[in-house]
Amino acid sequence: MTTAIAKPSSLLGSIRVQKLDNFYLFKFNDELQARMEELLERKKADLLTPEEVIELEAIGELDRIFTHINAMLVAQR
């Protein structure tokens, strides 16, 4: 059974910084990226447990935050 993650901040250890061209961007590590994709597939199939819904929401929130930060970093160049 997967443990539900209520706080996106608990996932910060799964974030890495990757150089892409002249930018350093925040990315999910491979494990977290794969978990997000797995949960999204389960959501499409309407198979998420209540705990997985919470986990996906936390990962999604973190994804939105880092997408925004990355966009700001790129826009500054």
CNS distance restraints for C-alpha pairs under 8 A (distance, minus, plus):
assign (resid   2 and name CA) (resid  51 and name CA) 7.58 0.50 0.50
assign (resid   2 and name CA) (resid  52 and name CA) 7.51 0.50 0.50
assign (resid   3 and name CA) (resid  51 and name CA) 7.09 0.50 0.50
assign (resid   4 and name CA) (resid  51 and name CA) 4.88 0.50 0.50
assign (resid   4 and name CA) (resid  52 and name CA) 6.37 0.50 0.50
assign (resid   4 and name CA) (resid  54 and name CA) 6.10 0.50 0.50
assign (resid   4 and name CA) (resid  55 and name CA) 5.23 0.50 0.50
assign (resid   5 and name CA) (resid  10 and name CA) 7.32 0.50 0.50
assign (resid   5 and name CA) (resid  51 and name CA) 7.92 0.50 0.50
assign (resid   5 and name CA) (resid  54 and name CA) 6.38 0.50 0.50
assign (resid   5 and name CA) (resid  55 and name CA) 4.87 0.50 0.50
assign (resid   5 and name CA) (resid  58 and name CA) 6.52 0.50 0.50
assign (resid   6 and name CA) (resid  54 and name CA) 6.26 0.50 0.50
assign (resid   6 and name CA) (resid  55 and name CA) 6.73 0.50 0.50
assign (resid   6 and name CA) (resid  58 and name CA) 6.31 0.50 0.50
assign (resid   7 and name CA) (resid  11 and name CA) 7.78 0.50 0.50
assign (resid   7 and name CA) (resid  58 and name CA) 6.09 0.50 0.50
assign (resid   8 and name CA) (resid  12 and name CA) 7.39 0.50 0.50
assign (resid   8 and name CA) (resid  58 and name CA) 4.72 0.50 0.50
assign (resid   8 and name CA) (resid  59 and name CA) 6.27 0.50 0.50
assign (resid   8 and name CA) (resid  61 and name CA) 6.65 0.50 0.50
assign (resid   8 and name CA) (resid  62 and name CA) 5.65 0.50 0.50
assign (resid   9 and name CA) (resid  62 and name CA) 7.75 0.50 0.50
assign (resid  11 and name CA) (resid  15 and name CA) 7.39 0.50 0.50
assign (resid  11 and name CA) (resid  59 and name CA) 7.67 0.50 0.50
assign (resid  11 and name CA) (resid  62 and name CA) 7.99 0.50 0.50
assign (resid  14 and name CA) (resid  28 and name CA) 5.96 0.50 0.50
assign (resid  14 and name CA) (resid  29 and name CA) 5.43 0.50 0.50
assign (resid  14 and name CA) (resid  31 and name CA) 7.82 0.50 0.50
assign (resid  14 and name CA) (resid  32 and name CA) 6.37 0.50 0.50
assign (resid  15 and name CA) (resid  26 and name CA) 6.57 0.50 0.50
assign (resid  15 and name CA) (resid  27 and name CA) 5.67 0.50 0.50
assign (resid  15 and name CA) (resid  28 and name CA) 4.71 0.50 0.50
assign (resid  15 and name CA) (resid  29 and name CA) 5.70 0.50 0.50
assign (resid  16 and name CA) (resid  26 and name CA) 5.79 0.50 0.50
assign (resid  16 and name CA) (resid  27 and name CA) 5.36 0.50 0.50
assign (resid  16 and name CA) (resid  28 and name CA) 6.15 0.50 0.50
assign (resid  16 and name CA) (resid  29 and name CA) 6.09 0.50 0.50
assign (resid  17 and name CA) (resid  24 and name CA) 6.18 0.50 0.50
assign (resid  17 and name CA) (resid  25 and name CA) 5.45 0.50 0.50
assign (resid  17 and name CA) (resid  26 and name CA) 4.65 0.50 0.50
assign (resid  17 and name CA) (resid  27 and name CA) 6.06 0.50 0.50
assign (resid  18 and name CA) (resid  24 and name CA) 5.45 0.50 0.50
assign (resid  18 and name CA) (resid  25 and name CA) 5.33 0.50 0.50
assign (resid  18 and name CA) (resid  26 and name CA) 6.36 0.50 0.50
assign (resid  18 and name CA) (resid  27 and name CA) 6.70 0.50 0.50
assign (resid  19 and name CA) (resid  23 and name CA) 5.54 0.50 0.50
assign (resid  19 and name CA) (resid  24 and name CA) 4.36 0.50 0.50
assign (resid  19 and name CA) (resid  25 and name CA) 6.27 0.50 0.50
assign (resid  20 and name CA) (resid  24 and name CA) 6.18 0.50 0.50
assign (resid  20 and name CA) (resid  25 and name CA) 7.04 0.50 0.50
assign (resid  23 and name CA) (resid  73 and name CA) 7.72 0.50 0.50
assign (resid  23 and name CA) (resid  74 and name CA) 6.96 0.50 0.50
assign (resid  25 and name CA) (resid  70 and name CA) 5.71 0.50 0.50
assign (resid  25 and name CA) (resid  73 and name CA) 7.79 0.50 0.50
assign (resid  26 and name CA) (resid  66 and name CA) 6.26 0.50 0.50
assign (resid  26 and name CA) (resid  70 and name CA) 6.58 0.50 0.50
assign (resid  27 and name CA) (resid  66 and name CA) 7.62 0.50 0.50
assign (resid  28 and name CA) (resid  32 and name CA) 5.83 0.50 0.50
assign (resid  28 and name CA) (resid  33 and name CA) 5.62 0.50 0.50
assign (resid  29 and name CA) (resid  33 and name CA) 6.16 0.50 0.50
assign (resid  30 and name CA) (resid  34 and name CA) 6.06 0.50 0.50
assign (resid  31 and name CA) (resid  35 and name CA) 6.18 0.50 0.50
assign (resid  32 and name CA) (resid  36 and name CA) 6.13 0.50 0.50
assign (resid  33 and name CA) (resid  37 and name CA) 6.28 0.50 0.50
assign (resid  34 and name CA) (resid  38 and name CA) 6.09 0.50 0.50
assign (resid  35 and name CA) (resid  39 and name CA) 6.14 0.50 0.50
assign (resid  36 and name CA) (resid  40 and name CA) 6.13 0.50 0.50
assign (resid  36 and name CA) (resid  56 and name CA) 6.67 0.50 0.50
assign (resid  36 and name CA) (resid  59 and name CA) 6.82 0.50 0.50
assign (resid  37 and name CA) (resid  41 and name CA) 6.23 0.50 0.50
assign (resid  38 and name CA) (resid  42 and name CA) 6.27 0.50 0.50
assign (resid  39 and name CA) (resid  43 and name CA) 6.04 0.50 0.50
assign (resid  39 and name CA) (resid  48 and name CA) 7.25 0.50 0.50
assign (resid  39 and name CA) (resid  52 and name CA) 7.09 0.50 0.50
assign (resid  39 and name CA) (resid  56 and name CA) 6.40 0.50 0.50
assign (resid  40 and name CA) (resid  44 and name CA) 6.24 0.50 0.50
assign (resid  40 and name CA) (resid  56 and name CA) 7.66 0.50 0.50
assign (resid  41 and name CA) (resid  45 and name CA) 6.38 0.50 0.50
assign (resid  42 and name CA) (resid  46 and name CA) 6.09 0.50 0.50
assign (resid  42 and name CA) (resid  47 and name CA) 5.06 0.50 0.50
assign (resid  42 and name CA) (resid  48 and name CA) 5.65 0.50 0.50
assign (resid  43 and name CA) (resid  47 and name CA) 5.83 0.50 0.50
assign (resid  43 and name CA) (resid  48 and name CA) 5.51 0.50 0.50
assign (resid  48 and name CA) (resid  52 and name CA) 5.60 0.50 0.50
assign (resid  48 and name CA) (resid  53 and name CA) 6.13 0.50 0.50
assign (resid  49 and name CA) (resid  53 and name CA) 6.31 0.50 0.50
assign (resid  50 and name CA) (resid  54 and name CA) 6.54 0.50 0.50
assign (resid  51 and name CA) (resid  55 and name CA) 6.29 0.50 0.50
assign (resid  52 and name CA) (resid  56 and name CA) 5.94 0.50 0.50
assign (resid  53 and name CA) (resid  57 and name CA) 6.13 0.50 0.50
assign (resid  54 and name CA) (resid  58 and name CA) 6.29 0.50 0.50
assign (resid  55 and name CA) (resid  59 and name CA) 6.25 0.50 0.50
assign (resid  56 and name CA) (resid  60 and name CA) 5.88 0.50 0.50
assign (resid  57 and name CA) (resid  61 and name CA) 6.06 0.50 0.50
assign (resid  58 and name CA) (resid  62 and name CA) 6.32 0.50 0.50
assign (resid  59 and name CA) (resid  63 and name CA) 6.08 0.50 0.50
assign (resid  60 and name CA) (resid  64 and name CA) 6.20 0.50 0.50
assign (resid  61 and name CA) (resid  65 and name CA) 6.28 0.50 0.50
assign (resid  62 and name CA) (resid  66 and name CA) 6.24 0.50 0.50
assign (resid  63 and name CA) (resid  67 and name CA) 5.96 0.50 0.50
assign (resid  64 and name CA) (resid  68 and name CA) 6.14 0.50 0.50
assign (resid  65 and name CA) (resid  69 and name CA) 6.29 0.50 0.50
assign (resid  66 and name CA) (resid  70 and name CA) 5.89 0.50 0.50
assign (resid  67 and name CA) (resid  71 and name CA) 6.13 0.50 0.50
assign (resid  68 and name CA) (resid  72 and name CA) 6.28 0.50 0.50
assign (resid  69 and name CA) (resid  73 and name CA) 6.24 0.50 0.50
assign (resid  70 and name CA) (resid  74 and name CA) 6.21 0.50 0.50
assign (resid  71 and name CA) (resid  75 and name CA) 6.05 0.50 0.50
assign (resid  72 and name CA) (resid  76 and name CA) 6.32 0.50 0.50
assign (resid  73 and name CA) (resid  77 and name CA) 7.15 0.50 0.50
